[in-house]
Amino acid sequence: MPPVQANAFVDWFNENSTEMVSGLINIAIIAVLALVLRAIVGRVIDQLAKRMVNSRERIDKAKAKAASRVIKQSNDGRGERQRQRANTIASVLKSVASFVIFGIAFVTILGQFGINIGPIIASAGVIGLAIGFGAQSLVQDFLSGIFMMVEDQYGVGDVVDVGDAVGTVEAVTLRITKIRDLNGGLWHVRNGEIMRVCNMNQDWANAVVELPLDYSVNLDEAKAVIQRNIDEFADNPEFAPKIIERPSITGVVGIGNGAVTVRVMVTTQPGEQWAMGRELRGHLKAGLDAAGVRVAYPILPLANAGASQSG
């Protein structure tokens, strides 16, 4: 390098060294602050997620106590579901926080290099607005997914009715919910399209059994037989752990077509209502047969009944 150019470079370096060192120090400070802020925000989010799980557990215990009954459900499984839900929400919030914090830090570092960040900020605003208008359904799905998780509307393993899709939830993401129906079909339902949810696996459930007894049966005697059989069913060690409230006869719910319909109801653990209903029907069938209580047969109309005959 010629002496003149070398001297010029040295002079330029001497004149700008202070500013360069100051800029590098500012960049380092911005990077460190961004990392520290991200760590603090992440810890706060973890604490909020943990507090959300604890609060939900306290609410569940308070609800059970207020109802004056002990819900015999798997606390470990429910607690694990709450933790998974909290971890998912925390992960989403951490991703959003990282994007915002590191994005601001990056733009600020660009400013230290003398780059005009005004157009960058304006362009980011325009792009964000365009994405917001162009992906409204995607944003709606994500927001619905977040609220669904926060409110614990349903989770993996729950049997739900969301309209056209009825079945067991196999996967839940922020965008879609996967539901396996009774025929084995897998439904992919966008969270933004779910207007209402019927969750059949939360807290407790009812197994409803309706017995169409023959119209000629003595109702008091039939109820005594039914009561004896449902008491035997509730005392069975195989079924007792799955029952929250002992089965009871709610009364006559229908009269017609040669039948008097008596309803029996039992409160079970969530998800056990279908199995308990099947077992209770089989037990009642055997008990009614043994006691000689007749079950109604449908009365079919006679052939050509009511038709005019020509002689």
Buried (B, 14 or more C-beta within 10 A) or exposed (E): EEEEEEEEEEEEEEEEEEEEEEBEEBBEEBBEEBEEBBEEBBEEBBEEBEEBBEEBBEEBEEEBEEEEEEBBBEEEEBBEBBBBBBEBBBEBBBEEBBEEBBEEBBBBBEBBEEEEBEEBEEEEEEEEEEEEEEEEEBBBBBEBBBEBBEEBBBBBEBBBBBEEBBBBBEEBEBBBBBBBEEEEEEBEBBBBBBEEBEBBBBBBBEBBBBBBBBBEBEEEEBBBBBBEBBEEBBEEEEBEEBBBEEBBBEEEEEEEEBBBBBBBBBBBBBBBBEEBBEBBBEBBEEBBEEBEBEBBEEEEEEEEEEEEEEE
